[in-house]
């Protein structure tokens, strides 16, 4: 989190000159403006000892009467000197190259990341501060404590034999919080290593067992990232449909080097699409870089993907496509800190969702809308909900559901509200106007209101600044026959829709099933708990259904959702049935993982039993079973799944289709009988080896009713839909 640059009161200057300052002694002085223009970094990395040595020439343009500056720098880096140079035109020989006093804040735990630099009296408006420092950055990545890996491995920054990762959060170079500068860097690494950094590579030379490369990031940015490893590199030049030249590259480890062309091809395909939507690509190059820990990170000019992701052909829209869209959204137009993170929602909408519209995959587009809604409905309880405008960063699935999924749906609702042409024109205008600048929800509202010629205050107030979602249900639905000739038979359908939350102003599609046809119409809901609309139809309506294609954002009852593993994960009461006897079974890893990640603050309880008779009467059940146990759980499965599933010793049957073989496994969920809103989820492997590879990643597969695996690889997924909001049409007796 950035904090605004602040001036120091005069009473602290003497303390600064002595060295350490107690953190609690700092007051909150008035804000003053300062401008960090440029970093010129000279870096030497020694992975074997985790060490870094840096000289950073920082160019600043200052307002007068500023006694000090507050920088950030990692506490493990030791500052050897800070000197100030000024332009010769100033004519003050005494300040050219002079040492500048500095002090580091001290907290109870030791040195913090804050460094106070005291400026000389009558300093010039333009100056260069030359920092020389060295130290170690040794924070090996740790696996996050989540059932599903919604965040990358956790590290503040690391230099080691396995790789180098230094981001803005590492604080590996001195920076003014909230500053946007440009960067030039020369980095030296051991022979055999390759550096990748934000911006464009300008050159590389090797000498005396070292490799030195130079990088330049000419556009203002809030951070500069450096990574290094033993890469195999592949490049190609690509030209967009507008004629823009972009250098495409992969930096992969030797084991994955053969996948380079697949990633380069996919990169070109995504860039061509998003250049048309968002305008020229903001940088000179784009690289896909393999990381030594689990990650999916987008930086200016490259994305950093973990080895496991690279190996699994991570070229899907929600993966590589998502990071490419970040080139515009987040790395060219920045998020304004602490005012609500809109970046992830818009990127999710354009990459994870809209790509499927671009390629005319209507089925997958519907699937993405379903996942957005289900994520919110499963992971966001009404009492824990908060407004999209309050989302800053993702810590858990609730944050993901609000800041990524609901936020993405807000852009879908905005597009439907103002129309196609104003929406896409507004999006391109927004990206152009705010390039290399921070933006917020206020800026988005301003641009789209202007481009659509409409006042959208109500829209952003309702969907961005307020929490919650509408709960819709049918009121009375009736039809009466209108007078007319039989050949021109007409019916008047009257429908009522209740809102039990809000109420919200919105348009809701409804499907009308008639004797000989089906139509989709729309109802405009007002700020009233009950809305009524009439339609004239030329076929007798029989049933109506609310929003069958999931085009609106709303809260659904759990029984309206398809049964799935995530229904189990989010149930307030859960149980695990250990329907296996071998303590060395891979299934035991899942039991241990659940116990390890079930935190007290989750407000959920899990019981683990080995006897079906001990299963609680409420909540969802996860059944872990394998060879020789299919008959033991057959009644439990049949009661909830009916004829959909049949488990056998040598295989299983799903929806009438048989699957056989020792490497086959299936994960399936069904509504738990007599327990509305809860599910029974079963993981069944024909042999222990069939579940060995997938047991660690089981909770990645939480969004489908069934997933089939062969030797740990997914071969098929499917859904069993929940109960739709359908209403039979009542025939008006007076008709």
C-alpha positions in Angstrom: 0.0 0.0 0.0 1.4 3.4 -1.0 1.3 6.4 1.4 1.5 10.0 0.3 4.8 11.8 0.5 4.9 14.0 3.6 7.2 16.8 4.8 8.8 16.5 8.3 8.3 19.0 11.1 11.5 20.9 11.9 11.7 19.4 15.4 12.6 16.0 13.9 15.5 17.2 11.7 18.0 16.9 14.6 16.9 13.3 15.3 17.3 12.4 11.6 20.9 13.5 11.7 21.7 11.1 14.6 20.5 8.0 12.7 17.5 6.0 14.0 14.1 7.5 14.7 11.5 5.6 16.7 8.4 5.0 14.6 6.0 6.2 17.2 7.7 9.6 17.3 6.6 10.5 13.7 3.7 12.9 13.4 1.5 13.5 10.3 2.8 16.7 8.6 1.0 18.4 5.8 1.1 16.9 2.3 3.6 18.5 -0.2 4.0 17.7 -3.8 7.2 16.2 -5.2 8.0 14.5 -8.6 10.3 11.5 -9.1 11.2 11.7 -12.8 13.6 8.8 -13.5 15.7 6.0 -12.0 19.0 5.0 -13.6 20.0 1.7 -12.0 23.2 -0.1 -12.1 22.7 -3.6 -10.6 24.9 -6.6 -9.8 23.2 -9.9 -8.7 24.9 -12.8 -7.0 22.4 -15.6 -6.7 24.7 -18.0 -4.9 24.8 -15.6 -1.9 21.4 -13.9 -2.3 23.2 -10.6 -2.7 22.5 -7.4 -4.7 24.7 -4.3 -5.2 23.1 -1.2 -6.6 23.8 2.3 -7.6 20.6 4.3 -8.3 20.7 7.8 -9.8 17.3 9.2 -9.0 16.3 12.4 -10.9 13.8 14.6 -9.1 12.0 17.9 -9.7 11.1 19.5 -6.4 8.8 22.2 -5.1 10.6 24.7 -2.8 10.6 24.7 1.0 10.7 20.9 1.4 13.0 19.9 4.3 13.0 16.1 3.7 11.8 13.2 1.6 10.4 9.9 2.7 11.6 6.9 0.6 11.0 3.2 0.8 13.8 0.6 0.7 13.9 -3.0 1.9 15.3 -3.1 5.5 17.8 -5.9 4.5 19.6 -3.5 2.1 22.4 -1.4 3.7 22.8 2.1 2.5 26.5 3.1 2.0 25.9 6.6 0.8 23.4 9.1 -0.6 24.9 12.0 -2.5 23.2 14.9 -4.4 24.2 16.3 -7.8 22.6 19.4 -9.3 22.7 20.8 -12.8 25.7 23.0 -13.5 23.4 25.8 -14.5 22.5 26.3 -10.9 26.0 27.5 -10.3 26.3 26.3 -6.7 29.6 24.4 -6.5 29.2 23.5 -2.8 26.2 21.2 -3.4 27.6 19.3 -6.5 28.2 15.7 -5.3 27.6 16.5 -1.6 26.6 13.9 0.9 23.0 14.0 2.0 22.0 13.1 5.6 19.6 10.2 5.9 18.0 8.0 8.6 16.0 4.8 8.7 12.8 4.5 10.7 13.0 2.0 13.6 10.1 -0.1 14.8 10.0 -2.6 17.7 10.8 -5.4 15.2 13.9 -3.6 13.8 14.5 -1.5 10.7 11.5 -0.7 8.6 11.4 0.0 4.9 11.3 3.8 5.4 14.3 6.1 4.8 14.2 9.8 5.6 16.5 12.0 3.4 17.2 15.5 4.7 17.6 18.1 1.9 20.1 21.0 2.2 18.8 24.6 2.6 18.1 26.3 -0.7 18.2 23.1 -2.8 17.7 23.5 -6.5 14.4 22.6 -8.2 16.0 19.8 -10.2 18.5 17.4 -8.6 19.9 13.9 -8.8 20.2 11.7 -5.6 22.8 9.0 -6.0 22.2 6.0 -3.8 24.8 3.3 -3.3 23.6 0.3 -1.3 23.9 -3.5 -1.0 22.5 -6.4 0.9 20.6 -9.7 0.6 17.1 -10.4 -0.5 16.3 -13.9 0.6 12.6 -14.7 1.0 12.0 -18.1 -0.6 8.5 -18.5 -2.0 5.9 -20.1 0.3 2.7 -21.9 -0.7 -0.4 -19.9 0.3 -2.8 -21.4 2.7 -5.8 -21.8 0.5 -7.7 -24.9 -0.6 -7.7 -23.4 -4.1 -4.6 -21.4 -5.0 -6.3 -18.0 -5.5 -3.0 -16.2 -5.0 0.5 -17.0 -6.2 3.2 -18.3 -3.9 4.0 -15.7 -1.3 7.3 -13.9 -1.4 8.4 -10.3 -0.9 11.3 -10.9 -3.3 14.1 -13.4 -3.7 17.6 -13.8 -5.1 18.8 -17.4 -5.1 20.2 -20.3 -7.2 16.6 -21.2 -8.1 15.9 -17.8 -9.6 15.6 -14.0 -9.0 12.3 -12.2 -8.5 12.3 -8.5 -7.6 9.1 -6.5 -7.9 7.9 -3.2 -6.7 6.7 -4.8 -3.5 10.3 -6.1 -2.8 11.3 -2.4 -2.4 14.7 -3.3 -4.0 15.2 0.3 -5.2 14.5 3.5 -3.3 11.2 5.0 -4.2 8.8 7.7 -3.2 5.5 6.2 -2.3 2.9 6.9 -5.0 5.5 8.1 -7.5 5.3 7.3 -11.2 8.7 7.4 -12.9 10.7 6.1 -15.9 13.5 3.6 -15.6 16.8 2.7 -17.2 18.8 -0.2 -15.8 22.0 -2.1 -16.5 22.1 -5.5 -14.7 25.0 -7.9 -14.3 24.5 -11.6 -13.6 26.7 -14.7 -13.8 27.4 -16.3 -17.1 24.6 -18.6 -18.2 21.9 -16.4 -16.5 19.5 -14.0 -18.4 17.8 -10.9 -17.0 14.2 -9.9 -18.0 12.9 -6.6 -16.9 10.1 -4.1 -17.6 10.5 -2.1 -20.8 12.6 -2.9 -23.8 16.0 -4.6 -23.9 18.7 -2.4 -25.5 21.7 -4.6 -25.4 23.7 -7.4 -23.9 27.4 -8.1 -23.5 29.4 -11.0 -21.9 32.8 -10.5 -20.3 34.9 -12.2 -17.6 32.2 -14.7 -16.6 29.5 -12.1 -16.3 26.6 -11.0 -18.6 25.5 -7.4 -18.6 22.2 -6.3 -20.2 20.6 -2.9 -20.4 16.8 -2.1 -20.2 14.8 1.0 -20.7 11.2 1.7 -19.6 10.4 5.1 -21.2 6.7 5.3 -20.1 5.8 6.4 -16.6 5.1 3.4 -14.3 4.5 2.8 -10.6 7.0 0.0 -10.3 9.9 -1.8 -12.0 10.3 -5.5 -12.0 13.5 -7.6 -12.6 13.7 -11.4 -12.9 16.6 -13.6 -13.8 17.2 -17.3 -14.4 18.8 -19.8 -16.8 16.5 -19.3 -19.7 16.3 -20.6 -23.3 15.0 -17.7 -25.3 13.0 -17.6 -28.5 11.9 -14.4 -30.4 9.8 -13.4 -33.4 8.7 -10.0 -34.8 5.0 -9.5 -35.2 3.0 -6.8 -36.8 -0.6 -5.9 -35.8 -3.4 -5.2 -38.3 -2.7 -1.5 -37.7 1.0 -1.9 -38.7 2.4 -1.7 -35.2 5.6 -3.8 -34.8 5.9 -5.8 -31.5 8.8 -8.1 -30.5 7.4 -11.3 -29.1 9.6 -13.5 -26.9 9.6 -16.5 -24.6 12.0 -17.1 -21.7 11.6 -20.7 -20.7 13.6 -23.2 -18.7 15.2 -26.0 -20.9 12.5 -28.6 -20.0 9.7 -26.4 -21.4 11.6 -24.7 -24.3 9.8 -26.8 -26.9 6.5 -25.0 -26.0 7.8 -21.6 -27.2 5.9 -21.6 -30.5 2.6 -22.5 -28.9 2.9 -19.5 -26.6 4.2 -17.1 -29.3 1.2 -18.1 -31.5 -1.3 -17.5 -28.8 0.3 -14.2 -27.8 -0.1 -12.9 -31.4 -3.7 -14.1 -31.5 -4.6 -12.3 -28.3 -2.7 -9.1 -29.2 -4.5 -8.9 -32.6 -7.9 -9.0 -30.9 -7.2 -6.6 -28.1 -5.4 -4.1 -30.3 -8.7 -3.7 -32.2 -10.6 -3.3 -28.9 -8.3 -1.2 -26.8 -6.0 0.6 -29.3 -2.3 0.2 -30.0 -0.3 -2.1 -27.7 1.4 0.2 -25.1 4.9 -1.3 -25.3 7.5 -2.4 -27.8 7.6 -6.0 -26.8 5.8 -8.8 -25.0 7.5 -11.8 -23.4 6.2 -14.9 -21.7 8.6 -15.6 -18.9 8.8 -18.8 -16.8 9.0 -18.4 -13.1 10.6 -20.7 -10.5 7.5 -20.5 -8.2 3.7 -20.6 -8.8 2.5 -17.2 -10.3 0.4 -15.6 -12.9 1.6 -12.0 -12.9 1.4 -9.2 -15.5 4.1 -6.6 -15.8 4.7 -3.8 -18.3 6.0 -5.8 -21.4 6.0 -9.3 -20.0 4.0 -11.9 -17.9 5.6 -14.2 -15.3 4.0 -17.7 -15.2 5.1 -20.5 -12.9 6.7 -23.7 -14.4 3.6 -25.8 -13.6 1.4 -23.4 -15.6 3.8 -23.3 -18.5 3.9 -27.1 -18.6 0.1 -27.3 -18.6 -0.2 -25.2 -21.8 -1.4 -22.1 -19.9 -2.6 -20.3 -23.1 -6.3 -20.0 -22.3 -8.1 -16.7 -22.2 -8.3 -16.7 -18.4 -4.5 -17.4 -18.2 -2.2 -15.9 -20.9 -5.1 -13.8 -22.4 -5.8 -12.3 -19.0 -2.1 -11.2 -18.5 -2.0 -9.7 -22.0 -5.0 -7.6 -21.3 -3.2 -6.3 -18.2 -0.8 -4.7 -20.6 -3.4 -2.0 -21.2 -5.5 -2.4 -18.0 -3.2 -2.0 -15.0 0.2 -1.6 -16.7 -0.7 1.3 -19.0 -3.7 2.7 -17.2 -2.9 2.4 -13.5 -5.2 1.8 -10.6 -5.5 4.8 -8.3 -4.3 3.4 -5.0 -6.7 2.9 -2.1 -9.7 4.2 -4.1 -11.1 0.8 -5.3 -9.4 -1.6 -7.6 -11.4 -1.7 -11.0 -8.5 -3.2 -12.9 -9.1 -6.8 -12.1 -12.8 -6.6 -12.9 -12.3 -5.0 -16.3 -9.5 -7.4 -17.2 -11.5 -10.4 -16.2 -14.4 -9.2 -18.3 -12.4 -8.6 -21.4 -10.2 -11.7 -21.2 -11.9 -14.4 -19.2 -15.4 -13.6 -20.5 -15.4 -11.5 -23.7 -12.9 -13.6 -25.6 -15.5 -16.3 -25.9 -17.9 -13.8 -27.6 -15.1 -12.8 -30.0 -14.6 -16.4 -31.1 -18.4 -17.0 -31.2 -18.3 -19.6 -28.5 -21.8 -18.9 -26.9 -21.7 -22.0 -24.8 -18.4 -21.0 -23.1 -19.6 -17.4 -22.7 -22.6 -18.7 -20.8 -20.3 -20.9 -18.8 -18.3 -17.8 -17.8 -21.4 -15.8 -16.8 -22.4 -18.8 -14.7 -19.1 -19.0 -12.9 -19.2 -15.2 -12.1 -22.6 -15.6 -10.6 -21.8 -18.9 -8.8 -18.6 -17.5 -7.3 -20.5 -14.6 -5.8 -23.4 -16.7 -4.6 -21.2 -19.4 -3.0 -18.4 -17.4 -1.5 -20.1 -14.1 -0.5 -22.6 -14.4 2.4 -25.0 -11.4 2.7 -23.5 -10.5 6.1 -19.9 -10.5 4.7 -20.7 -8.6 1.5 -19.1 -5.3 0.6 -19.2 -2.8 -2.3 -17.1 -3.3 -5.4 -15.7 0.1 -4.8 -14.1 -1.1 -1.5 -12.2 -4.0 -3.2 -8.4 -3.3 -3.2 -6.7 -6.7 -3.5 -7.5 -10.4 -3.4 -6.8 -12.2 -0.1 -9.4 -15.0 -0.4 -12.3 -16.4 -2.5 -14.7 -13.8 -1.1 -12.5 -11.0 -2.4 -12.1 -12.8 -5.7 -15.9 -13.1 -6.0 -16.4 -9.4 -5.4 -13.3 -7.8 -6.9 -13.0 -10.0 -10.0 -16.3 -11.7 -10.7 -18.9 -9.2 -9.6 -16.8 -6.3 -10.9 -16.5 -8.0 -14.3 -20.3 -8.5 -14.3 -20.7 -4.7 -13.6 -19.0 -4.0 -17.0 -21.4 -6.5 -18.6 -24.4 -4.7 -17.1 -22.9 -1.4 -18.2 -22.6 -2.6 -21.8 -26.2 -3.8 -21.8 -27.4 -0.5 -20.3 -25.7 1.9 -22.7 -25.5 -0.3 -25.8 -22.7 -1.8 -27.9 -21.3 1.1 -29.8 -21.1 3.6 -26.8 -19.6 0.9 -24.6 -16.7 -0.1 -26.9 -16.1 3.5 -28.0 -16.0 4.5 -24.3 -13.6 1.8 -23.4 -11.1 2.7 -26.1 -11.4 6.4 -25.2 -10.8 5.6 -21.5 -7.6 3.7 -22.3 -6.3 6.5 -24.5 -7.2 9.4 -22.1 -5.6 7.7 -19.0 -2.5 6.1 -20.5 0.4 6.3 -18.1 -1.9 7.8 -15.5 -3.9 6.4 -12.5 -7.6 6.1 -12.8 -10.5 5.1 -10.6 -14.2 4.3 -10.8 -15.0 8.1 -10.9 -12.9 8.3 -14.1 -14.7 5.3 -15.6 -18.1 6.8 -14.8 -17.1 10.2 -16.3 -15.9 8.7 -19.6 -18.8 6.3 -20.1 -21.4 9.0 -19.2 -19.8 11.3 -21.7 -19.6 8.7 -24.5 -23.1 7.4 -24.0 -24.6 10.9 -23.5 -26.4 9.6 -20.4 -26.2 10.3 -16.7 -25.0 7.1 -15.1 -24.7 8.2 -11.5 -27.5 5.9 -10.5 -25.8 2.9 -12.2 -22.4 3.4 -10.4 -24.1 4.2 -7.2 -26.2 1.0 -7.4 -23.6 -1.5 -8.7 -20.3 -0.1 -7.6 -20.8 1.9 -4.4 -23.5 -0.3 -2.8 -23.1 -3.9 -1.7 -25.5 -6.7 -2.4 -27.4 -8.1 -5.3 -31.2 -8.4 -6.1 -33.1 -11.5 -5.1 -35.8 -12.1 -7.7 -38.9 -14.3 -7.6 -42.1 -14.6 -9.5 -45.3 -13.0 -8.3 -48.5 -13.7 -10.0 -48.2 -14.8 -13.7 -51.5 -14.9 -15.6 -52.8 -14.9 -19.1 -56.1 -14.0 -20.8 -57.2 -14.5 -24.3 -57.8 -11.4 -26.4 -60.8 -11.2 -28.7 -60.0 -11.8 -32.3 -60.2 -14.3 -35.1 -58.9 -17.7 -34.4 -56.3 -17.4 -37.2 -55.0 -14.3 -35.4 -55.2 -15.7 -31.8 -53.7 -13.3 -29.3 -52.9 -13.6 -25.6 -52.2 -11.0 -22.9 -49.5 -12.2 -20.5 -49.2 -10.3 -17.2 -46.1 -11.0 -15.1 -45.1 -9.8 -11.6 -41.5 -10.0 -10.3 -40.7 -9.5 -6.6 -37.4 -8.0 -5.3 -36.7 -9.0 -1.7 -33.4 -7.2 -1.6 -32.7 -3.6 -2.8 -34.7 -2.9 -4.7 -32.6 -2.5 -7.8 -33.1 -0.7 -11.1 -32.4 -3.2 -13.8 -33.6 -5.0 -17.0 -34.3 -8.7 -16.6 -34.7 -11.1 -19.5 -37.5 -13.7 -19.2 -38.1 -16.8 -21.3 -41.7 -17.5 -22.3 -42.5 -21.1 -23.2 -45.6 -21.3 -25.3 -47.5 -24.1 -26.9 -45.7 -24.0 -30.2 -42.7 -21.7 -29.7 -40.4 -19.9 -27.2 -39.6 -16.2 -26.9 -37.3 -14.0 -24.8 -38.6 -10.7 -23.6 -37.3 -8.2 -21.1 -38.8 -6.6 -18.0 -37.6 -3.3 -16.7 -37.6 -3.4 -12.9 -38.1 -0.1 -11.0 -37.1 0.9 -7.5 -40.1 -1.0 -6.1 -40.4 -4.3 -4.4 -43.0 -5.4 -7.1 -42.9 -4.8 -10.8 -45.6 -5.7 -13.2 -45.4 -5.9 -17.0 -47.8 -7.0 -19.8 -47.0 -8.6 -23.1 -49.2 -9.4 -26.1 -48.3 -12.8 -27.6 -49.6 -14.8 -30.6 -49.2 -18.2 -29.0 -50.6 -19.4 -25.6 -47.9 -19.1 -22.9 -47.5 -22.0 -20.6 -44.5 -21.3 -18.4 -42.1 -18.4 -17.7 -38.4 -18.5 -16.5 -36.4 -15.6 -15.1 -33.1 -14.9 -16.9 -32.3 -18.4 -18.1 -29.1 -17.3 -19.9 -27.7 -15.5 -16.8 -27.4 -12.0 -18.3 -28.2 -10.2 -15.0 -26.4 -10.2 -11.7 -28.5 -11.5 -8.8 -28.4 -13.6 -5.6 -29.6 -17.2 -6.1 -30.6 -19.8 -3.5 -28.0 -22.6 -3.2 -30.5 -25.2 -4.5 -30.7 -23.1 -7.7 -27.0 -23.6 -8.4 -25.6 -26.8 -10.1 -24.2 -29.2 -7.5 -20.4 -29.0 -7.4 -17.4 -29.4 -5.1 -17.4 -25.7 -4.3 -20.9 -26.2 -2.9 -19.3 -28.6 -0.4 -16.4 -26.2 0.3 -18.7 -23.3 1.1 -21.3 -25.1 3.2 -21.4 -24.0 6.8 -21.5 -27.6 7.9 -19.3 -30.2 6.2 -18.3 -33.8 6.7 -15.6 -36.1 5.2 -16.3 -39.8 4.8 -13.1 -41.8 4.7 -14.4 -44.7 2.6 -10.9 -46.2 2.2 -8.8 -48.3 4.5 -5.2 -47.8 3.4 -3.5 -45.1 5.5 -0.9 -44.7 2.7 -3.6 -43.9 0.1 -3.3 -40.7 -1.9 -6.8 -39.9 -0.6 -5.3 -39.3 2.9 -3.5 -36.3 1.4 -6.8 -34.7 0.8 -8.0 -35.3 4.4 -4.8 -33.8 5.7 -5.0 -30.9 3.4 -8.5 -30.1 4.6 -7.5 -30.3 8.2 -4.4 -28.1 7.5 -6.4 -25.4 5.7 -9.5 -25.3 7.9 -8.8 -22.1 9.8 -10.7 -21.2 12.9 -11.9 -17.9 11.4 -13.6 -19.7 8.5 -16.8 -20.1 10.6 -17.2 -23.6 9.2 -16.9 -26.9 10.9 -15.8 -30.2 9.3 -16.2 -33.7 10.8 -14.2 -36.6 9.5 -15.8 -40.0 9.9 -15.1 -43.6 8.6 -18.6 -44.9 9.1 -21.6 -43.8 7.1 -23.9 -44.1 10.1 -21.9 -41.3 11.8 -22.5 -38.7 9.1 -24.3 -35.7 10.4 -27.9 -35.1 9.2 -27.1 -31.5 8.1 -24.6 -30.0 5.7 -22.6 -31.4 2.8 -20.5 -34.5 2.6 -17.2 -35.3 0.7 -16.8 -39.0 0.1 -13.2 -40.2 -0.6 -13.2 -43.8 -1.9 -11.5 -46.2 -4.2 -10.9 -49.8 -5.2 -13.1 -52.3 -3.4 -15.4 -49.7 -1.9 -17.9 -48.9 -4.6 -20.6 -51.2 -3.3 -20.2 -49.9 0.3 -21.2 -46.4 -0.8 -23.7 -47.4 -3.5 -26.8 -46.6 -1.5 -25.5 -43.2 -0.4 -24.7 -42.3 -4.0 -28.0 -43.7 -5.4 -30.1 -41.8 -2.8 -28.7 -38.4 -4.0 -27.7 -39.0 -7.6 -30.3 -41.5 -8.8 -29.5 -43.0 -12.1 -26.9 -40.4 -13.0 -24.0 -42.3 -11.5 -23.1 -46.0 -11.1 -19.8 -47.0 -9.5 -18.2 -50.3 -10.4 -15.1 -52.2 -9.4 -13.5 -51.6 -12.8 -15.0 -48.3 -13.7 -18.1 -46.2 -13.5 -21.0 -44.9 -15.5 -22.0 -41.2 -15.7 -25.2 -40.2 -17.5 -25.4 -43.6 -19.1 -21.9 -43.5 -20.5 -19.5 -46.1 -19.2 -15.8 -45.5 -18.5 -13.4 -48.4 -17.7 -9.8 -48.8 -16.8 -7.3 -48.8 -13.9 -6.3 -45.2 -14.5 -9.8 -43.7 -14.5 -11.2 -41.5 -11.7 -14.3 -39.3 -11.3 -15.2 -36.4 -9.1 -19.0 -35.8 -9.0 -21.5 -33.9 -6.9 -25.3 -34.3 -6.4 -27.8 -32.5 -4.2 -27.9 -34.3 -0.9 -31.2 -35.9 -0.5 -33.5 -34.3 2.1 -30.9 -31.5 2.8 -31.8 -28.6 0.5 -28.8 -26.5 -0.5 -26.2 -29.1 0.5 -24.4 -31.6 -1.7 -22.8 -35.0 -1.6 -19.4 -35.0 -3.5 -17.6 -38.2 -4.3 -14.0 -38.7 -5.5 -13.7 -42.3 -6.8 -10.6 -43.8 -8.3 -10.6 -47.3 -9.8 -7.1 -47.8 -8.4 -5.0 -45.7 -5.9 -2.8 -44.6 -8.8 -5.8 -43.1 -10.6 -6.1 -40.4 -7.9 -2.4 -39.9 -7.0 -1.7 -37.1 -9.4 -5.0 -35.2 -8.9 -5.2 -35.4 -5.1 -3.1 -32.4 -4.5 -5.0 -30.3 -7.0 -8.5 -31.6 -6.2 -9.9 -28.2 -5.2 -9.0 -26.7 -8.6 -11.9 -28.7 -10.0 -14.7 -27.2 -7.9 -16.9 -25.6 -10.6 -18.5 -28.6 -12.3 -21.0 -31.3 -11.3 -18.6 -34.0 -12.6 -15.1 -34.2 -13.9 -13.5 -37.3 -15.4 -9.8 -38.0 -15.1 -7.5 -40.5 -16.8 -4.1 -40.8 -15.1 -4.7 -37.4 -13.4 -5.6 -35.6 -16.6 -9.1 -34.1 -17.2 -10.9 -35.8 -20.1 -14.4 -34.4 -19.6 -16.4 -32.0 -17.5 -20.2 -31.5 -17.1 -23.0 -29.9 -15.2 -26.2 -31.0 -13.7 -28.2 -27.8 -13.4 -30.1 -26.7 -10.3 -33.7 -25.7 -10.0 -34.5 -22.8 -12.3 -36.9 -20.0 -11.4 -39.9 -21.3 -13.4 -43.5 -20.4 -13.0 -46.6 -22.0 -14.5 -48.9 -19.4 -16.2 -52.3 -19.1 -14.6 -55.1 -18.8 -17.1 -57.4 -15.9 -16.1 -60.9 -17.4 -15.6 -62.4 -14.3 -17.2 -60.7 -14.8 -20.5 
